Structure formats: C-alpha cells, structure tokens
Amino acid sequence: MQLRLQEKVMDRRDILALYKWAVADCFRCAEIDTETTPLAEITPPSGHRYEVRVCERCLLDLEDEKRRHAERVGCEYEPGHLGQCER
Ligand SMILES: [Zn+2]
C-alpha cells in the first residue's frame, strides 16, 4: 500500500514535468497567481490572443479524466498531450 502511494506521487510529478509552467490564473478553478500551464490558445476575430491555462491540480484532474477515458475505450494512456488532438 505504501509503495503504491509512492508510485502514484511519482507519477503525478512526472506528469507535471511534461508541461511548461508559469504563474498566471487558472481558467478551470479560477485560482489566481498560481503555477499554470497552457492548454489551448484562442484567437478571437479581434485578434487578441488568449491562452487557456490550468493550475497543477486541474491539470492532474484532466489527466485523470483522460486516463479513465483511455481505459474505457481501450486506448493506451499517454500523459503530457492535453490540449492536443486525441483519437
Ligand atoms: Zn485550477
């Protein structure tokens, strides 16, 4: 049990290491001035580019969702590609 928990923590740190982080606001939980990573870029017709960023906690939530989805549909789960096209 202890070992399993340890593995899980390492996993999460490994996943976080796959993304680039900078202090900004999280669009998902609305936390401000926290470590965030860009998920997507939106360029509205006005041309003012906007980055959709999420904090570490939300990123891990989304990675969890992706992993569960991959298990359901029988795909191989690959962390680190959130925001990119999925099959
Ligand atoms: Zn968040």
PDB file of the backbone (N, CA, C, O) and the ligand in Angstrom, with CONECT records:
HET     ZN  A 101       1
ATOM      1  N   MET A   1       0.842  -1.203   0.000  1.00  0.00           N
ATOM      2  CA  MET A   1       0.000   0.000   0.000  1.00  0.00           C
ATOM      3  C   MET A   1       0.877   1.252   0.000  1.00  0.00           C
ATOM      4  O   MET A   1       0.678   2.170  -0.796  1.00  0.00           O
ATOM      5  N   GLN A   2       1.844   1.265   0.906  1.00  0.00           N
ATOM      6  CA  GLN A   2       2.760   2.401   0.997  1.00  0.00           C
ATOM      7  C   GLN A   2       3.474   2.611  -0.344  1.00  0.00           C
ATOM      8  O   GLN A   2       3.604   3.733  -0.833  1.00  0.00           O
ATOM      9  N   LEU A   3       3.922   1.517  -0.908  1.00  0.00           N
ATOM     10  CA  LEU A   3       4.664   1.579  -2.168  1.00  0.00           C
ATOM     11  C   LEU A   3       3.773   2.104  -3.291  1.00  0.00           C
ATOM     12  O   LEU A   3       4.204   2.910  -4.115  1.00  0.00           O
ATOM     13  N   ARG A   4       2.525   1.636  -3.312  1.00  0.00           N
ATOM     14  CA  ARG A   4       1.574   2.077  -4.327  1.00  0.00           C
ATOM     15  C   ARG A   4       1.376   3.580  -4.284  1.00  0.00           C
ATOM     16  O   ARG A   4       1.346   4.263  -5.308  1.00  0.00           O
ATOM     17  N   LEU A   5       1.243   4.069  -3.056  1.00  0.00           N
ATOM     18  CA  LEU A   5       1.024   5.501  -2.858  1.00  0.00           C
ATOM     19  C   LEU A   5       2.226   6.285  -3.399  1.00  0.00           C
ATOM     20  O   LEU A   5       2.077   7.292  -4.092  1.00  0.00           O
ATOM     21  N   GLN A   6       3.392   5.801  -3.066  1.00  0.00           N
ATOM     22  CA  GLN A   6       4.643   6.431  -3.505  1.00  0.00           C
ATOM     23  C   GLN A   6       4.685   6.492  -5.038  1.00  0.00           C
ATOM     24  O   GLN A   6       5.033   7.518  -5.623  1.00  0.00           O
ATOM     25  N   GLU A   7       4.331   5.394  -5.660  1.00  0.00           N
ATOM     26  CA  GLU A   7       4.319   5.333  -7.120  1.00  0.00           C
ATOM     27  C   GLU A   7       3.400   6.397  -7.695  1.00  0.00           C
ATOM     28  O   GLU A   7       3.732   7.065  -8.675  1.00  0.00           O
ATOM     29  N   LYS A   8       2.248   6.542  -7.076  1.00  0.00           N
ATOM     30  CA  LYS A   8       1.247   7.494  -7.548  1.00  0.00           C
ATOM     31  C   LYS A   8       1.806   8.918  -7.492  1.00  0.00           C
ATOM     32  O   LYS A   8       1.628   9.705  -8.422  1.00  0.00           O
ATOM     33  N   VAL A   9       2.478   9.231  -6.394  1.00  0.00           N
ATOM     34  CA  VAL A   9       3.040  10.569  -6.241  1.00  0.00           C
ATOM     35  C   VAL A   9       4.097  10.819  -7.314  1.00  0.00           C
ATOM     36  O   VAL A   9       4.133  11.891  -7.918  1.00  0.00           O
ATOM     37  N   MET A  10       4.949   9.836  -7.546  1.00  0.00           N
ATOM     38  CA  MET A  10       5.969   9.960  -8.585  1.00  0.00           C
ATOM     39  C   MET A  10       5.320  10.186  -9.945  1.00  0.00           C
ATOM     40  O   MET A  10       5.761  11.028 -10.727  1.00  0.00           O
ATOM     41  N   ASP A  11       4.264   9.421 -10.212  1.00  0.00           N
ATOM     42  CA  ASP A  11       3.532   9.561 -11.461  1.00  0.00           C
ATOM     43  C   ASP A  11       3.102  10.998 -11.697  1.00  0.00           C
ATOM     44  O   ASP A  11       3.296  11.567 -12.771  1.00  0.00           O
ATOM     45  N   ARG A  12       2.509  11.562 -10.650  1.00  0.00           N
ATOM     46  CA  ARG A  12       1.961  12.918 -10.769  1.00  0.00           C
ATOM     47  C   ARG A  12       3.081  13.917 -11.025  1.00  0.00           C
ATOM     48  O   ARG A  12       2.943  14.824 -11.846  1.00  0.00           O
ATOM     49  N   ARG A  13       4.177  13.744 -10.324  1.00  0.00           N
ATOM     50  CA  ARG A  13       5.296  14.660 -10.520  1.00  0.00           C
ATOM     51  C   ARG A  13       5.836  14.509 -11.950  1.00  0.00           C
ATOM     52  O   ARG A  13       6.202  15.485 -12.604  1.00  0.00           O
ATOM     53  N   ASP A  14       5.872  13.263 -12.404  1.00  0.00           N
ATOM     54  CA  ASP A  14       6.339  13.013 -13.776  1.00  0.00           C
ATOM     55  C   ASP A  14       5.428  13.683 -14.786  1.00  0.00           C
ATOM     56  O   ASP A  14       5.889  14.269 -15.766  1.00  0.00           O
ATOM     57  N   ILE A  15       4.120  13.588 -14.534  1.00  0.00           N
ATOM     58  CA  ILE A  15       3.157  14.193 -15.454  1.00  0.00           C
ATOM     59  C   ILE A  15       3.342  15.707 -15.474  1.00  0.00           C
ATOM     60  O   ILE A  15       3.378  16.321 -16.540  1.00  0.00           O
ATOM     61  N   LEU A  16       3.460  16.300 -14.294  1.00  0.00           N
ATOM     62  CA  LEU A  16       3.624  17.763 -14.211  1.00  0.00           C
ATOM     63  C   LEU A  16       4.883  18.206 -14.942  1.00  0.00           C
ATOM     64  O   LEU A  16       4.932  19.287 -15.529  1.00  0.00           O
ATOM     65  N   ALA A  17       5.906  17.345 -14.895  1.00  0.00           N
ATOM     66  CA  ALA A  17       7.186  17.689 -15.530  1.00  0.00           C
ATOM     67  C   ALA A  17       7.082  17.708 -17.053  1.00  0.00           C
ATOM     68  O   ALA A  17       7.981  18.205 -17.732  1.00  0.00           O
ATOM     69  N   LEU A  18       5.991  17.170 -17.588  1.00  0.00           N
ATOM     70  CA  LEU A  18       5.813  17.135 -19.039  1.00  0.00           C
ATOM     71  C   LEU A  18       5.306  18.472 -19.585  1.00  0.00           C
ATOM     72  O   LEU A  18       5.299  18.706 -20.793  1.00  0.00           O
ATOM     73  N   TYR A  19       4.891  19.325 -18.676  1.00  0.00           N
ATOM     74  CA  TYR A  19       4.321  20.611 -19.102  1.00  0.00           C
ATOM     75  C   TYR A  19       5.227  21.769 -18.698  1.00  0.00           C
ATOM     76  O   TYR A  19       6.061  21.648 -17.801  1.00  0.00           O
ATOM     77  N   LYS A  20       5.042  22.893 -19.383  1.00  0.00           N
ATOM     78  CA  LYS A  20       5.779  24.111 -19.032  1.00  0.00           C
ATOM     79  C   LYS A  20       4.899  24.958 -18.116  1.00  0.00           C
ATOM     80  O   LYS A  20       3.713  25.148 -18.387  1.00  0.00           O
ATOM     81  N   TRP A  21       5.482  25.462 -17.037  1.00  0.00           N
ATOM     82  CA  TRP A  21       4.696  26.171 -16.024  1.00  0.00           C
ATOM     83  C   TRP A  21       5.090  27.626 -15.903  1.00  0.00           C
ATOM     84  O   TRP A  21       6.256  27.993 -16.041  1.00  0.00           O
ATOM     85  N   ALA A  22       4.088  28.444 -15.641  1.00  0.00           N
ATOM     86  CA  ALA A  22       4.316  29.866 -15.391  1.00  0.00           C
ATOM     87  C   ALA A  22       3.182  30.387 -14.515  1.00  0.00           C
ATOM     88  O   ALA A  22       2.075  29.848 -14.529  1.00  0.00           O
ATOM     89  N   VAL A  23       3.465  31.427 -13.763  1.00  0.00           N
ATOM     90  CA  VAL A  23       2.445  31.980 -12.874  1.00  0.00           C
ATOM     91  C   VAL A  23       1.411  32.758 -13.679  1.00  0.00           C
ATOM     92  O   VAL A  23       1.743  33.682 -14.423  1.00  0.00           O
ATOM     93  N   ALA A  24       0.153  32.364 -13.513  1.00  0.00           N
ATOM     94  CA  ALA A  24      -0.978  33.024 -14.180  1.00  0.00           C
ATOM     95  C   ALA A  24      -2.255  32.593 -13.459  1.00  0.00           C
ATOM     96  O   ALA A  24      -2.199  32.065 -12.349  1.00  0.00           O
ATOM     97  N   ASP A  25      -3.406  32.822 -14.097  1.00  0.00           N
ATOM     98  CA  ASP A  25      -4.677  32.423 -13.497  1.00  0.00           C
ATOM     99  C   ASP A  25      -5.166  31.121 -14.117  1.00  0.00           C
ATOM    100  O   ASP A  25      -4.954  30.868 -15.303  1.00  0.00           O
ATOM    101  N   CYS A  26      -5.827  30.292 -13.297  1.00  0.00           N
ATOM    102  CA  CYS A  26      -6.397  29.035 -13.796  1.00  0.00           C
ATOM    103  C   CYS A  26      -7.818  29.302 -14.294  1.00  0.00           C
ATOM    104  O   CYS A  26      -8.635  29.865 -13.565  1.00  0.00           O
ATOM    105  N   PHE A  27      -8.112  28.902 -15.525  1.00  0.00           N
ATOM    106  CA  PHE A  27      -9.452  29.162 -16.072  1.00  0.00           C
ATOM    107  C   PHE A  27     -10.462  28.182 -15.503  1.00  0.00           C
ATOM    108  O   PHE A  27     -11.662  28.454 -15.514  1.00  0.00           O
ATOM    109  N   ARG A  28      -9.992  27.041 -15.004  1.00  0.00           N
ATOM    110  CA  ARG A  28     -10.907  25.980 -14.591  1.00  0.00           C
ATOM    111  C   ARG A  28     -11.423  26.189 -13.166  1.00  0.00           C
ATOM    112  O   ARG A  28     -12.627  26.091 -12.931  1.00  0.00           O
ATOM    113  N   CYS A  29     -10.534  26.476 -12.211  1.00  0.00           N
ATOM    114  CA  CYS A  29     -10.959  26.663 -10.821  1.00  0.00           C
ATOM    115  C   CYS A  29     -10.855  28.128 -10.401  1.00  0.00           C
ATOM    116  O   CYS A  29     -11.170  28.481  -9.265  1.00  0.00           O
ATOM    117  N   ALA A  30     -10.411  28.976 -11.330  1.00  0.00           N
ATOM    118  CA  ALA A  30     -10.362  30.430 -11.110  1.00  0.00           C
ATOM    119  C   ALA A  30      -9.346  30.851 -10.050  1.00  0.00           C
ATOM    120  O   ALA A  30      -9.423  31.960  -9.522  1.00  0.00           O
ATOM    121  N   GLU A  31      -8.398  29.970  -9.740  1.00  0.00           N
ATOM    122  CA  GLU A  31      -7.340  30.376  -8.819  1.00  0.00           C
ATOM    123  C   GLU A  31      -6.425  31.370  -9.532  1.00  0.00           C
ATOM    124  O   GLU A  31      -6.090  31.187 -10.702  1.00  0.00           O
ATOM    125  N   ILE A  32      -6.026  32.420  -8.821  1.00  0.00           N
ATOM    126  CA  ILE A  32      -5.187  33.432  -9.475  1.00  0.00           C
ATOM    127  C   ILE A  32      -3.754  33.376  -8.964  1.00  0.00           C
ATOM    128  O   ILE A  32      -3.481  32.929  -7.850  1.00  0.00           O
ATOM    129  N   ASP A  33      -2.852  33.847  -9.816  1.00  0.00           N
ATOM    130  CA  ASP A  33      -1.423  33.897  -9.484  1.00  0.00           C
ATOM    131  C   ASP A  33      -0.898  32.565  -8.965  1.00  0.00           C
ATOM    132  O   ASP A  33      -0.307  32.489  -7.888  1.00  0.00           O
ATOM    133  N   THR A  34      -1.121  31.536  -9.738  1.00  0.00           N
ATOM    134  CA  THR A  34      -0.657  30.206  -9.365  1.00  0.00           C
ATOM    135  C   THR A  34       0.111  29.618 -10.542  1.00  0.00           C
ATOM    136  O   THR A  34       0.063  30.152 -11.650  1.00  0.00           O
ATOM    137  N   GLU A  35       0.813  28.526 -10.302  1.00  0.00           N
ATOM    138  CA  GLU A  35       1.546  27.874 -11.390  1.00  0.00           C
ATOM    139  C   GLU A  35       0.547  27.286 -12.378  1.00  0.00           C
ATOM    140  O   GLU A  35      -0.311  26.488 -12.001  1.00  0.00           O
ATOM    141  N   THR A  36       0.656  27.673 -13.620  1.00  0.00           N
ATOM    142  CA  THR A  36      -0.278  27.182 -14.638  1.00  0.00           C
ATOM    143  C   THR A  36       0.479  26.770 -15.892  1.00  0.00           C
ATOM    144  O   THR A  36       1.626  27.159 -16.113  1.00  0.00           O
ATOM    145  N   THR A  37      -0.203  25.973 -16.700  1.00  0.00           N
ATOM    146  CA  THR A  37       0.358  25.570 -17.986  1.00  0.00           C
ATOM    147  C   THR A  37      -0.695  25.806 -19.062  1.00  0.00           C
ATOM    148  O   THR A  37      -1.880  25.610 -18.795  1.00  0.00           O
ATOM    149  N   PRO A  38      -0.310  26.218 -20.265  1.00  0.00           N
ATOM    150  CA  PRO A  38      -1.317  26.481 -21.302  1.00  0.00           C
ATOM    151  C   PRO A  38      -1.906  25.196 -21.873  1.00  0.00           C
ATOM    152  O   PRO A  38      -1.181  24.258 -22.206  1.00  0.00           O
ATOM    153  N   LEU A  39      -3.230  25.171 -21.981  1.00  0.00           N
ATOM    154  CA  LEU A  39      -3.914  24.019 -22.577  1.00  0.00           C
ATOM    155  C   LEU A  39      -4.255  24.301 -24.027  1.00  0.00           C
ATOM    156  O   LEU A  39      -4.207  23.416 -24.881  1.00  0.00           O
ATOM    157  N   ALA A  40      -4.601  25.556 -24.289  1.00  0.00           N
ATOM    158  CA  ALA A  40      -5.044  25.918 -25.634  1.00  0.00           C
ATOM    159  C   ALA A  40      -4.866  27.405 -25.832  1.00  0.00           C
ATOM    160  O   ALA A  40      -4.752  28.166 -24.871  1.00  0.00           O
ATOM    161  N   GLU A  41      -4.844  27.809 -27.081  1.00  0.00           N
ATOM    162  CA  GLU A  41      -4.800  29.224 -27.408  1.00  0.00           C
ATOM    163  C   GLU A  41      -6.027  29.553 -28.226  1.00  0.00           C
ATOM    164  O   GLU A  41      -6.376  28.840 -29.166  1.00  0.00           O
ATOM    165  N   ILE A  42      -6.670  30.630 -27.860  1.00  0.00           N
ATOM    166  CA  ILE A  42      -7.860  31.054 -28.596  1.00  0.00           C
ATOM    167  C   ILE A  42      -7.567  32.407 -29.225  1.00  0.00           C
ATOM    168  O   ILE A  42      -7.133  33.338 -28.546  1.00  0.00           O
ATOM    169  N   THR A  43      -7.804  32.507 -30.523  1.00  0.00           N
ATOM    170  CA  THR A  43      -7.645  33.794 -31.196  1.00  0.00           C
ATOM    171  C   THR A  43      -8.998  34.223 -31.743  1.00  0.00           C
ATOM    172  O   THR A  43      -9.409  33.777 -32.814  1.00  0.00           O
ATOM    173  N   PRO A  44      -9.691  35.089 -31.010  1.00  0.00           N
ATOM    174  CA  PRO A  44     -10.989  35.584 -31.493  1.00  0.00           C
ATOM    175  C   PRO A  44     -10.783  36.526 -32.667  1.00  0.00           C
ATOM    176  O   PRO A  44      -9.662  36.960 -32.931  1.00  0.00           O
ATOM    177  N   PRO A  45     -11.874  36.847 -33.379  1.00  0.00           N
ATOM    178  CA  PRO A  45     -11.756  37.721 -34.571  1.00  0.00           C
ATOM    179  C   PRO A  45     -11.055  39.051 -34.273  1.00  0.00           C
ATOM    180  O   PRO A  45     -10.437  39.637 -35.162  1.00  0.00           O
ATOM    181  N   SER A  46     -11.149  39.526 -33.039  1.00  0.00           N
ATOM    182  CA  SER A  46     -10.487  40.790 -32.695  1.00  0.00           C
ATOM    183  C   SER A  46      -8.971  40.665 -32.751  1.00  0.00           C
ATOM    184  O   SER A  46      -8.250  41.662 -32.789  1.00  0.00           O
ATOM    185  N   GLY A  47      -8.497  39.410 -32.755  1.00  0.00           N
ATOM    186  CA  GLY A  47      -7.073  39.178 -32.915  1.00  0.00           C
ATOM    187  C   GLY A  47      -6.287  39.198 -31.617  1.00  0.00           C
ATOM    188  O   GLY A  47      -5.070  39.014 -31.622  1.00  0.00           O
ATOM    189  N   HIS A  48      -6.971  39.419 -30.512  1.00  0.00           N
ATOM    190  CA  HIS A  48      -6.274  39.443 -29.230  1.00  0.00           C
ATOM    191  C   HIS A  48      -6.151  38.004 -28.716  1.00  0.00           C
ATOM    192  O   HIS A  48      -7.128  37.418 -28.251  1.00  0.00           O
ATOM    193  N   ARG A  49      -4.954  37.452 -28.805  1.00  0.00           N
ATOM    194  CA  ARG A  49      -4.765  36.048 -28.457  1.00  0.00           C
ATOM    195  C   ARG A  49      -4.949  35.811 -26.967  1.00  0.00           C
ATOM    196  O   ARG A  49      -4.507  36.604 -26.136  1.00  0.00           O
ATOM    197  N   TYR A  50      -5.600  34.717 -26.650  1.00  0.00           N
ATOM    198  CA  TYR A  50      -5.901  34.401 -25.268  1.00  0.00           C
ATOM    199  C   TYR A  50      -5.476  32.965 -24.982  1.00  0.00           C
ATOM    200  O   TYR A  50      -5.791  32.051 -25.744  1.00  0.00           O
ATOM    201  N   GLU A  51      -4.760  32.776 -23.881  1.00  0.00           N
ATOM    202  CA  GLU A  51      -4.335  31.420 -23.514  1.00  0.00           C
ATOM    203  C   GLU A  51      -5.252  30.842 -22.460  1.00  0.00           C
ATOM    204  O   GLU A  51      -5.553  31.490 -21.458  1.00  0.00           O
ATOM    205  N   VAL A  52      -5.691  29.632 -22.688  1.00  0.00           N
ATOM    206  CA  VAL A  52      -6.458  28.906 -21.683  1.00  0.00           C
ATOM    207  C   VAL A  52      -5.455  28.141 -20.836  1.00  0.00           C
ATOM    208  O   VAL A  52      -4.794  27.223 -21.321  1.00  0.00           O
ATOM    209  N   ARG A  53      -5.345  28.525 -19.560  1.00  0.00           N
ATOM    210  CA  ARG A  53      -4.333  27.913 -18.698  1.00  0.00           C
ATOM    211  C   ARG A  53      -4.983  27.217 -17.514  1.00  0.00           C
ATOM    212  O   ARG A  53      -6.032  27.649 -17.037  1.00  0.00           O
ATOM    213  N   VAL A  54      -4.369  26.146 -17.040  1.00  0.00           N
ATOM    214  CA  VAL A  54      -4.886  25.439 -15.857  1.00  0.00           C
ATOM    215  C   VAL A  54      -3.771  25.271 -14.836  1.00  0.00           C
ATOM    216  O   VAL A  54      -2.590  25.214 -15.178  1.00  0.00           O
ATOM    217  N   CYS A  55      -4.182  25.194 -13.563  1.00  0.00           N
ATOM    218  CA  CYS A  55      -3.209  25.016 -12.488  1.00  0.00           C
ATOM    219  C   CYS A  55      -2.824  23.533 -12.368  1.00  0.00           C
ATOM    220  O   CYS A  55      -3.391  22.682 -13.053  1.00  0.00           O
ATOM    221  N   GLU A  56      -1.866  23.238 -11.501  1.00  0.00           N
ATOM    222  CA  GLU A  56      -1.369  21.863 -11.354  1.00  0.00           C
ATOM    223  C   GLU A  56      -2.490  20.899 -10.987  1.00  0.00           C
ATOM    224  O   GLU A  56      -2.598  19.807 -11.544  1.00  0.00           O
ATOM    225  N   ARG A  57      -3.326  21.326 -10.035  1.00  0.00           N
ATOM    226  CA  ARG A  57      -4.394  20.446  -9.555  1.00  0.00           C
ATOM    227  C   ARG A  57      -5.381  20.126 -10.666  1.00  0.00           C
ATOM    228  O   ARG A  57      -5.782  18.975 -10.838  1.00  0.00           O
ATOM    229  N   CYS A  58      -5.776  21.159 -11.425  1.00  0.00           N
ATOM    230  CA  CYS A  58      -6.733  20.954 -12.514  1.00  0.00           C
ATOM    231  C   CYS A  58      -6.110  20.113 -13.624  1.00  0.00           C
ATOM    232  O   CYS A  58      -6.772  19.264 -14.221  1.00  0.00           O
ATOM    233  N   LEU A  59      -4.840  20.357 -13.888  1.00  0.00           N
ATOM    234  CA  LEU A  59      -4.154  19.585 -14.929  1.00  0.00           C
ATOM    235  C   LEU A  59      -4.183  18.102 -14.575  1.00  0.00           C
ATOM    236  O   LEU A  59      -4.436  17.253 -15.430  1.00  0.00           O
ATOM    237  N   LEU A  60      -3.918  17.797 -13.292  1.00  0.00           N
ATOM    238  CA  LEU A  60      -3.916  16.402 -12.856  1.00  0.00           C
ATOM    239  C   LEU A  60      -5.322  15.812 -12.924  1.00  0.00           C
ATOM    240  O   LEU A  60      -5.489  14.639 -13.258  1.00  0.00           O
ATOM    241  N   ASP A  61      -6.337  16.624 -12.608  1.00  0.00           N
ATOM    242  CA  ASP A  61      -7.729  16.187 -12.764  1.00  0.00           C
ATOM    243  C   ASP A  61      -8.003  15.802 -14.207  1.00  0.00           C
ATOM    244  O   ASP A  61      -8.576  14.750 -14.489  1.00  0.00           O
ATOM    245  N   LEU A  62      -7.583  16.674 -15.114  1.00  0.00           N
ATOM    246  CA  LEU A  62      -7.827  16.440 -16.534  1.00  0.00           C
ATOM    247  C   LEU A  62      -7.059  15.216 -17.029  1.00  0.00           C
ATOM    248  O   LEU A  62      -7.560  14.444 -17.846  1.00  0.00           O
ATOM    249  N   GLU A  63      -5.835  15.048 -16.523  1.00  0.00           N
ATOM    250  CA  GLU A  63      -5.051  13.863 -16.904  1.00  0.00           C
ATOM    251  C   GLU A  63      -5.730  12.593 -16.389  1.00  0.00           C
ATOM    252  O   GLU A  63      -5.736  11.563 -17.063  1.00  0.00           O
ATOM    253  N   ASP A  64      -6.303  12.684 -15.181  1.00  0.00           N
ATOM    254  CA  ASP A  64      -7.040  11.550 -14.620  1.00  0.00           C
ATOM    255  C   ASP A  64      -8.229  11.183 -15.492  1.00  0.00           C
ATOM    256  O   ASP A  64      -8.476  10.012 -15.780  1.00  0.00           O
ATOM    257  N   GLU A  65      -8.963  12.218 -15.909  1.00  0.00           N
ATOM    258  CA  GLU A  65     -10.123  12.006 -16.779  1.00  0.00           C
ATOM    259  C   GLU A  65      -9.685  11.345 -18.076  1.00  0.00           C
ATOM    260  O   GLU A  65     -10.333  10.425 -18.574  1.00  0.00           O
ATOM    261  N   LYS A  66      -8.573  11.831 -18.611  1.00  0.00           N
ATOM    262  CA  LYS A  66      -8.073  11.296 -19.872  1.00  0.00           C
ATOM    263  C   LYS A  66      -7.672   9.822 -19.710  1.00  0.00           C
ATOM    264  O   LYS A  66      -7.914   8.991 -20.585  1.00  0.00           O
ATOM    265  N   ARG A  67      -7.043   9.528 -18.547  1.00  0.00           N
ATOM    266  CA  ARG A  67      -6.614   8.156 -18.298  1.00  0.00           C
ATOM    267  C   ARG A  67      -7.829   7.228 -18.201  1.00  0.00           C
ATOM    268  O   ARG A  67      -7.833   6.125 -18.747  1.00  0.00           O
ATOM    269  N   ARG A  68      -8.875   7.712 -17.483  1.00  0.00           N
ATOM    270  CA  ARG A  68     -10.086   6.902 -17.348  1.00  0.00           C
ATOM    271  C   ARG A  68     -10.747   6.703 -18.702  1.00  0.00           C
ATOM    272  O   ARG A  68     -11.213   5.609 -19.018  1.00  0.00           O
ATOM    273  N   HIS A  69     -10.785   7.764 -19.500  1.00  0.00           N
ATOM    274  CA  HIS A  69     -11.378   7.674 -20.832  1.00  0.00           C
ATOM    275  C   HIS A  69     -10.607   6.659 -21.678  1.00  0.00           C
ATOM    276  O   HIS A  69     -11.200   5.843 -22.384  1.00  0.00           O
ATOM    277  N   ALA A  70      -9.278   6.722 -21.594  1.00  0.00           N
ATOM    278  CA  ALA A  70      -8.443   5.803 -22.365  1.00  0.00           C
ATOM    279  C   ALA A  70      -8.715   4.357 -21.963  1.00  0.00           C
ATOM    280  O   ALA A  70      -8.758   3.461 -22.806  1.00  0.00           O
ATOM    281  N   GLU A  71      -8.900   4.143 -20.633  1.00  0.00           N
ATOM    282  CA  GLU A  71      -9.193   2.797 -20.153  1.00  0.00           C
ATOM    283  C   GLU A  71     -10.537   2.311 -20.686  1.00  0.00           C
ATOM    284  O   GLU A  71     -10.679   1.152 -21.074  1.00  0.00           O
ATOM    285  N   ARG A  72     -11.530   3.217 -20.701  1.00  0.00           N
ATOM    286  CA  ARG A  72     -12.871   2.858 -21.171  1.00  0.00           C
ATOM    287  C   ARG A  72     -12.869   2.466 -22.628  1.00  0.00           C
ATOM    288  O   ARG A  72     -13.483   1.468 -23.007  1.00  0.00           O
ATOM    289  N   VAL A  73     -12.189   3.239 -23.446  1.00  0.00           N
ATOM    290  CA  VAL A  73     -12.234   2.974 -24.886  1.00  0.00           C
ATOM    291  C   VAL A  73     -11.107   2.045 -25.331  1.00  0.00           C
ATOM    292  O   VAL A  73     -11.006   1.711 -26.511  1.00  0.00           O
ATOM    293  N   GLY A  74     -10.257   1.626 -24.382  1.00  0.00           N
ATOM    294  CA  GLY A  74      -9.230   0.655 -24.694  1.00  0.00           C
ATOM    295  C   GLY A  74      -8.017   1.237 -25.400  1.00  0.00           C
ATOM    296  O   GLY A  74      -7.264   0.518 -26.056  1.00  0.00           O
ATOM    297  N   CYS A  75      -7.833   2.552 -25.261  1.00  0.00           N
ATOM    298  CA  CYS A  75      -6.648   3.187 -25.842  1.00  0.00           C
ATOM    299  C   CYS A  75      -5.518   3.173 -24.817  1.00  0.00           C
ATOM    300  O   CYS A  75      -5.746   2.993 -23.620  1.00  0.00           O
ATOM    301  N   GLU A  76      -4.327   3.360 -25.297  1.00  0.00           N
ATOM    302  CA  GLU A  76      -3.204   3.476 -24.387  1.00  0.00           C
ATOM    303  C   GLU A  76      -3.159   4.896 -23.861  1.00  0.00           C
ATOM    304  O   GLU A  76      -3.248   5.857 -24.625  1.00  0.00           O
ATOM    305  N   TYR A  77      -3.020   5.020 -22.546  1.00  0.00           N
ATOM    306  CA  TYR A  77      -2.979   6.355 -21.939  1.00  0.00           C
ATOM    307  C   TYR A  77      -1.573   6.923 -22.034  1.00  0.00           C
ATOM    308  O   TYR A  77      -0.599   6.291 -21.625  1.00  0.00           O
ATOM    309  N   GLU A  78      -1.490   8.112 -22.575  1.00  0.00           N
ATOM    310  CA  GLU A  78      -0.206   8.786 -22.693  1.00  0.00           C
ATOM    311  C   GLU A  78      -0.323  10.165 -22.062  1.00  0.00           C
ATOM    312  O   GLU A  78      -1.010  11.025 -22.614  1.00  0.00           O
ATOM    313  N   PRO A  79       0.318  10.405 -20.930  1.00  0.00           N
ATOM    314  CA  PRO A  79       0.215  11.726 -20.330  1.00  0.00           C
ATOM    315  C   PRO A  79       1.017  12.754 -21.118  1.00  0.00           C
ATOM    316  O   PRO A  79       1.902  12.408 -21.901  1.00  0.00           O
ATOM    317  N   GLY A  80       0.694  14.015 -20.900  1.00  0.00           N
ATOM    318  CA  GLY A  80       1.518  15.082 -21.459  1.00  0.00           C
ATOM    319  C   GLY A  80       1.018  15.674 -22.760  1.00  0.00           C
ATOM    320  O   GLY A  80       1.687  16.531 -23.339  1.00  0.00           O
ATOM    321  N   HIS A  81      -0.152  15.238 -23.241  1.00  0.00           N
ATOM    322  CA  HIS A  81      -0.623  15.774 -24.520  1.00  0.00           C
ATOM    323  C   HIS A  81      -1.960  16.489 -24.402  1.00  0.00           C
ATOM    324  O   HIS A  81      -2.675  16.637 -25.394  1.00  0.00           O
ATOM    325  N   LEU A  82      -2.302  16.930 -23.203  1.00  0.00           N
ATOM    326  CA  LEU A  82      -3.588  17.607 -23.055  1.00  0.00           C
ATOM    327  C   LEU A  82      -3.616  18.833 -23.939  1.00  0.00           C
ATOM    328  O   LEU A  82      -2.626  19.556 -24.058  1.00  0.00           O
ATOM    329  N   GLY A  83      -4.765  19.058 -24.559  1.00  0.00           N
ATOM    330  CA  GLY A  83      -4.906  20.223 -25.414  1.00  0.00           C
ATOM    331  C   GLY A  83      -4.549  19.921 -26.852  1.00  0.00           C
ATOM    332  O   GLY A  83      -4.797  20.735 -27.741  1.00  0.00           O
ATOM    333  N   GLN A  84      -3.971  18.759 -27.086  1.00  0.00           N
ATOM    334  CA  GLN A  84      -3.673  18.368 -28.445  1.00  0.00           C
ATOM    335  C   GLN A  84      -4.739  17.382 -28.924  1.00  0.00           C
ATOM    336  O   GLN A  84      -5.506  16.841 -28.128  1.00  0.00           O
ATOM    337  N   CYS A  85      -4.772  17.163 -30.217  1.00  0.00           N
ATOM    338  CA  CYS A  85      -5.798  16.287 -30.776  1.00  0.00           C
ATOM    339  C   CYS A  85      -5.705  14.884 -30.207  1.00  0.00           C
ATOM    340  O   CYS A  85      -4.623  14.317 -30.060  1.00  0.00           O
ATOM    341  N   GLU A  86      -6.880  14.338 -29.891  1.00  0.00           N
ATOM    342  CA  GLU A  86      -6.921  12.964 -29.417  1.00  0.00           C
ATOM    343  C   GLU A  86      -7.702  12.139 -30.428  1.00  0.00           C
ATOM    344  O   GLU A  86      -8.541  12.649 -31.171  1.00  0.00           O
ATOM    345  N   ARG A  87      -7.393  10.839 -30.429  1.00  0.00           N
ATOM    346  CA  ARG A  87      -8.124   9.972 -31.347  1.00  0.00           C
ATOM    347  C   ARG A  87      -9.568   9.809 -30.914  1.00  0.00           C
ATOM    348  O   ARG A  87     -10.335   9.109 -31.575  1.00  0.00           O
TER     349      ARG A  87
HETATM  350 ZN    ZN A 101      -7.236  25.129 -11.324  1.00  0.00          ZN2+
END
